[in-house]
Amino acid sequence: MSKPDSELAEQKPGVTDRRRFMTHVGLTTLGVLGASKLVSAGPLTIDSDAEADAKAATATDINVLNFALNLEYLEAEYYLRGAYGRGLSSSDRTGTGTQGSVTGGSAVPFQNLEFRDFMQEIARDEEAHVRFIRAALGSQAVAEPTIDLQQSFTTAARAAGLIGATQSFNPFANEINFLLGAFIFEDVGVTAYKGAAPLLTDKTILSAAAGILAVEAYHAGEIRTLLYQLGQFTATKAISDLRDAADGPVGDNDQPIRLQAHANIVPTDANGIAFGRTTDQVLNIVYLGGAAANFGFFPNRLNGAIR
């Protein structure tokens, strides 16, 4: 994984091609994992229709923020370990639900010091996101769930065809592996915030979420640009195919970093607009297919109502 991949003349595959790809790698039972209907955090005492609507809206915002917090835990732990050799502090990991532990992760032996600086900046942003969302939620913030930064990447790399069935993939082994590991879930965070935006009712929360989405989009663009400069066209196309197949049978939106011999740093539709994913689609990706993959990055699944 340390050498640039050969260039492909990518023609974006259609849905049928995605399904054939997934059949080939053995992940075909996808799309039914989330069951992520937004529910109230607990029983409510209803005094009027207006009050019921207000409480339901508040519960929905809380659920969406906690869903985002789970994903921010994953990103923060990944980047902090790779860039600084440490994880989140114990005070940033507590909350409701079952607090888990983190498996895997270590400081990356960066050869390119600019890459290290870039990843350290992203790590600081992700740590700040965790702290900001936790502060916004207060006592209703969920605890950090169990996170797998070891076997999950091997499972994903095998499914994408990046390595053989008996090989392992360590994203912390070198800087190219680390960028490829980041690419597996970095774009997912952008589409998750885009998809969740219509679910939020409080304008202050929506504004903050929009701000985080913008930062995540900067991060994703940075990762995509670095991988483009490194010539990682084959690997990123395989990962993009995997994500698009894993998020379910509806839509064919995920895009690699190069399309039809042109740079494709910003994945958009014909109108130049980024696409979003539903909570179910996001869960399908981060769970890597579900029980057969030990629920991917979250072996005990997410904490909170959307899990």
C-alpha positions as CSV (number, residue, x, y, z in Angstrom):
1,M,0.0,0.0,0.0
2,S,3.0,2.3,0.1
3,K,3.3,2.8,-3.6
4,P,1.0,4.9,-5.8
5,D,-1.6,2.9,-7.7
6,S,-1.8,2.8,-11.4
7,E,-4.1,5.3,-13.0
8,L,-7.6,4.2,-14.2
9,A,-9.7,5.8,-16.8
10,E,-12.7,5.8,-14.5
11,Q,-16.2,5.7,-15.9
12,K,-18.6,5.9,-12.9
13,P,-20.2,2.5,-12.6
14,G,-23.9,2.1,-12.4
15,V,-26.0,0.5,-9.7
16,T,-25.8,-2.9,-11.4
17,D,-22.0,-2.7,-11.5
18,R,-22.0,-1.9,-7.8
19,R,-24.1,-4.9,-6.9
20,R,-21.9,-7.2,-9.0
21,F,-18.9,-5.7,-7.2
22,M,-20.4,-6.5,-3.8
23,T,-21.3,-10.0,-4.8
24,H,-17.7,-10.5,-5.8
25,V,-16.4,-9.3,-2.4
26,G,-19.0,-11.2,-0.5
27,L,-21.0,-8.4,1.2
28,T,-24.4,-8.8,-0.3
29,T,-26.7,-8.7,2.8
30,L,-26.8,-4.9,3.2
31,G,-29.4,-2.2,3.6
32,V,-31.4,-3.4,6.6
33,L,-29.2,-2.5,9.5
34,G,-30.3,0.9,10.7
35,A,-33.8,0.7,12.0
36,S,-33.0,4.3,12.8
37,K,-36.5,5.8,13.3
38,L,-36.3,8.9,15.3
39,V,-37.8,8.3,18.7
40,S,-38.2,10.2,21.9
41,A,-35.6,9.7,24.5
42,G,-38.3,8.7,27.0
43,P,-42.0,8.9,27.8
44,L,-43.4,12.4,27.5
45,T,-46.3,14.0,29.4
46,I,-48.4,15.8,26.8
47,D,-50.4,18.8,27.7
48,S,-51.3,20.1,24.3
49,D,-50.7,19.5,20.6
50,A,-48.3,22.4,20.5
51,E,-46.4,21.2,23.5
52,A,-46.3,17.7,22.0
53,D,-44.9,19.1,18.8
54,A,-42.3,21.1,20.6
55,K,-41.1,18.2,22.8
56,A,-41.0,15.8,19.8
57,A,-38.9,18.4,17.9
58,T,-36.5,18.7,20.9
59,A,-36.2,14.9,21.1
60,T,-35.4,14.7,17.4
61,D,-32.7,17.3,17.6
62,I,-31.1,15.5,20.6
63,N,-31.2,12.2,18.8
64,V,-29.6,13.7,15.6
65,L,-26.9,15.5,17.6
66,N,-26.1,12.2,19.5
67,F,-25.9,10.4,16.2
68,A,-23.4,13.0,15.0
69,L,-21.5,12.7,18.2
70,N,-21.0,9.0,17.7
71,L,-19.4,9.7,14.3
72,E,-17.3,12.5,15.7
73,Y,-16.0,10.1,18.4
74,L,-14.8,7.8,15.6
75,E,-13.1,10.5,13.6
76,A,-11.5,12.1,16.7
77,E,-10.1,8.8,17.9
78,Y,-8.7,8.0,14.5
79,Y,-7.0,11.3,13.8
80,L,-5.7,11.9,17.4
81,R,-4.1,8.5,17.5
82,G,-2.5,8.8,14.1
83,A,-1.4,12.4,14.4
84,Y,-0.5,12.6,18.1
85,G,-0.4,9.1,19.4
86,R,-3.2,9.6,21.9
87,G,-7.0,9.4,22.1
88,L,-9.7,11.5,23.6
89,S,-9.4,12.4,27.2
90,S,-11.4,10.5,29.7
91,S,-13.6,13.5,30.4
92,D,-14.6,13.7,26.7
93,R,-15.8,10.1,26.6
94,T,-18.5,9.9,29.3
95,G,-22.3,10.1,29.0
96,T,-25.5,8.1,28.7
97,G,-25.4,4.6,27.4
98,T,-22.6,2.1,27.7
99,Q,-19.1,3.6,27.5
100,G,-16.8,1.5,25.5
101,S,-13.1,1.3,24.7
102,V,-11.0,1.9,21.6
103,T,-9.0,-1.0,19.9
104,G,-6.1,-0.2,17.7
105,G,-4.5,3.1,16.6
106,S,-1.0,4.5,17.1
107,A,1.1,7.4,15.9
108,V,1.8,7.3,12.2
109,P,5.5,7.4,11.2
110,F,5.0,10.3,8.9
111,Q,7.8,10.8,6.3
112,N,6.2,13.9,4.9
113,L,6.0,16.5,7.7
114,E,3.4,18.6,5.8
115,F,1.1,15.5,5.8
116,R,1.7,15.3,9.6
117,D,0.8,19.0,10.0
118,F,-2.4,18.5,8.0
119,M,-3.5,15.5,10.0
120,Q,-2.8,17.2,13.3
121,E,-5.0,20.1,12.2
122,I,-7.8,17.7,11.4
123,A,-7.3,15.9,14.7
124,R,-7.7,19.2,16.6
125,D,-10.8,20.0,14.7
126,E,-12.4,16.6,15.4
127,E,-11.5,16.9,19.1
128,A,-13.2,20.3,19.1
129,H,-16.3,18.9,17.4
130,V,-16.6,16.3,20.1
131,R,-16.3,18.8,22.9
132,F,-18.7,21.3,21.2
133,I,-21.5,18.7,20.6
134,R,-21.1,17.3,24.1
135,A,-21.4,20.8,25.6
136,A,-24.5,21.5,23.5
137,L,-26.1,18.2,24.7
138,G,-25.1,18.6,28.3
139,S,-26.3,15.7,30.4
140,Q,-28.0,14.1,27.4
141,A,-24.8,13.5,25.5
142,V,-24.1,9.8,24.8
143,A,-20.9,8.1,26.0
144,E,-18.3,7.1,23.5
145,P,-19.2,3.6,22.3
146,T,-16.8,0.8,21.6
147,I,-14.7,1.7,18.6
148,D,-12.6,-0.7,16.5
149,L,-9.7,0.9,14.6
150,Q,-8.0,-2.4,13.9
151,Q,-10.0,-5.3,12.5
152,S,-12.6,-2.9,11.0
153,F,-10.0,-1.6,8.5
154,T,-8.9,-5.0,7.5
155,T,-12.5,-6.0,6.9
156,A,-13.1,-2.9,4.8
157,A,-9.9,-3.4,2.8
158,R,-10.6,-7.0,2.1
159,A,-14.2,-6.2,1.0
160,A,-12.9,-3.4,-1.3
161,G,-10.3,-5.8,-2.8
162,L,-7.3,-3.7,-1.6
163,I,-5.8,-6.8,0.1
164,G,-6.2,-10.5,-0.1
165,A,-8.5,-12.6,2.1
166,T,-5.7,-13.5,4.5
167,Q,-3.9,-10.2,4.6
168,S,-4.4,-7.4,7.1
169,F,-4.5,-3.6,6.6
170,N,-3.1,-1.3,9.2
171,P,-4.0,2.4,8.5
172,F,-1.4,3.6,11.0
173,A,1.5,1.8,9.4
174,N,2.4,4.7,7.1
175,E,1.1,8.0,5.8
176,I,-0.5,6.6,2.6
177,N,-2.3,3.9,4.5
178,F,-3.5,6.6,7.0
179,L,-4.9,8.7,4.2
180,L,-6.7,5.7,2.7
181,G,-8.1,4.8,6.0
182,A,-9.4,8.4,6.4
183,F,-10.9,8.2,3.0
184,I,-13.0,5.2,4.0
185,F,-15.2,7.3,6.3
186,E,-14.3,11.0,5.8
187,D,-16.7,11.5,2.9
188,V,-19.4,9.7,4.9
189,G,-19.3,12.4,7.6
190,V,-20.0,15.1,5.0
191,T,-23.0,13.2,3.6
192,A,-24.3,12.4,7.1
193,Y,-24.5,16.0,8.1
194,K,-26.1,16.9,4.8
195,G,-28.7,14.2,5.2
196,A,-29.4,15.1,8.8
197,A,-29.9,18.8,8.1
198,P,-33.7,18.6,7.2
199,L,-34.3,16.6,10.5
200,L,-33.1,19.5,12.7
201,T,-35.7,22.0,13.9
202,D,-33.8,24.4,16.1
203,K,-32.2,27.1,13.9
204,T,-29.2,27.6,16.3
205,I,-28.4,23.9,16.2
206,L,-28.9,23.8,12.4
207,S,-26.5,26.7,12.0
208,A,-23.9,25.0,14.2
209,A,-24.4,21.7,12.2
210,A,-23.9,23.6,9.0
211,G,-20.6,25.0,10.3
212,I,-19.4,21.5,11.2
213,L,-20.5,20.2,7.8
214,A,-18.3,22.9,6.2
215,V,-15.3,21.8,8.2
216,E,-15.9,18.2,7.4
217,A,-16.1,19.1,3.7
218,Y,-12.8,20.9,4.0
219,H,-11.3,17.8,5.6
220,A,-12.7,15.5,2.9
221,G,-11.4,17.7,0.1
222,E,-8.0,17.8,1.7
223,I,-7.9,14.0,2.0
224,R,-9.1,13.6,-1.6
225,T,-6.5,16.1,-2.9
226,L,-3.6,14.4,-1.1
227,L,-4.6,11.0,-2.4
228,Y,-5.0,12.4,-5.9
229,Q,-1.5,13.9,-5.7
230,L,-0.2,10.5,-4.6
231,G,-1.9,8.8,-7.5
232,Q,-4.1,6.6,-5.4
233,F,-6.8,6.2,-8.1
234,T,-7.3,2.5,-8.0
235,A,-7.5,2.2,-4.2
236,T,-9.9,5.2,-3.8
237,K,-12.1,4.0,-6.6
238,A,-12.4,0.6,-4.9
239,I,-13.3,2.3,-1.6
240,S,-15.8,4.5,-3.3
241,D,-17.5,1.5,-4.9
242,L,-17.6,-0.2,-1.5
243,R,-19.3,2.7,0.2
244,D,-21.8,3.2,-2.6
245,A,-22.7,-0.5,-2.5
246,A,-22.8,-0.7,1.3
247,D,-25.1,2.3,1.8
248,G,-28.0,0.4,0.2
249,P,-29.7,-0.1,-3.1
250,V,-31.1,3.4,-3.6
251,G,-28.9,5.8,-5.6
252,D,-25.4,5.6,-7.0
253,N,-23.9,8.8,-5.7
254,D,-20.4,8.0,-4.2
255,Q,-17.6,9.1,-6.5
256,P,-13.9,8.4,-6.7
257,I,-11.2,11.1,-6.9
258,R,-10.9,10.8,-10.6
259,L,-13.6,10.5,-13.2
260,Q,-13.2,10.1,-17.0
261,A,-9.5,11.2,-16.8
262,H,-10.3,14.3,-14.9
263,A,-9.8,15.3,-11.2
264,N,-12.9,14.8,-9.1
265,I,-11.9,16.3,-5.8
266,V,-15.4,17.6,-5.0
267,P,-18.1,14.9,-5.5
268,T,-21.3,16.7,-6.7
269,D,-24.4,16.1,-8.9
270,A,-25.0,17.8,-12.2
271,N,-26.0,21.0,-10.4
272,G,-22.7,21.1,-8.4
273,I,-24.5,20.1,-5.2
274,A,-23.2,17.6,-2.7
275,F,-25.4,14.7,-1.9
276,G,-26.6,13.5,1.5
277,R,-27.1,10.1,3.2
278,T,-29.9,9.0,5.5
279,T,-29.0,7.7,8.9
280,D,-29.7,4.2,7.8
281,Q,-27.3,4.6,4.9
282,V,-24.6,6.0,7.1
283,L,-25.1,3.1,9.6
284,N,-24.8,0.6,6.7
285,I,-21.4,1.9,5.9
286,V,-19.9,2.3,9.4
287,Y,-21.2,-1.1,10.4
288,L,-19.6,-2.6,7.3
289,G,-22.6,-4.9,6.6
290,G,-23.6,-5.7,10.1
291,A,-23.2,-8.7,12.3
292,A,-21.1,-10.6,9.8
293,A,-18.5,-7.9,10.1
294,N,-18.9,-7.5,13.8
295,F,-20.6,-4.1,13.1
296,G,-17.4,-2.7,11.6
297,F,-16.1,0.4,13.4
298,F,-18.7,0.1,16.2
299,P,-18.7,-3.5,17.5
300,N,-21.5,-2.8,20.0
301,R,-23.2,-0.4,17.7
302,L,-23.8,3.3,18.4
303,N,-25.1,4.8,21.6
304,G,-28.4,6.7,21.5
305,A,-31.7,6.4,19.7
306,I,-30.3,6.2,16.2
307,R,-28.3,3.1,16.1
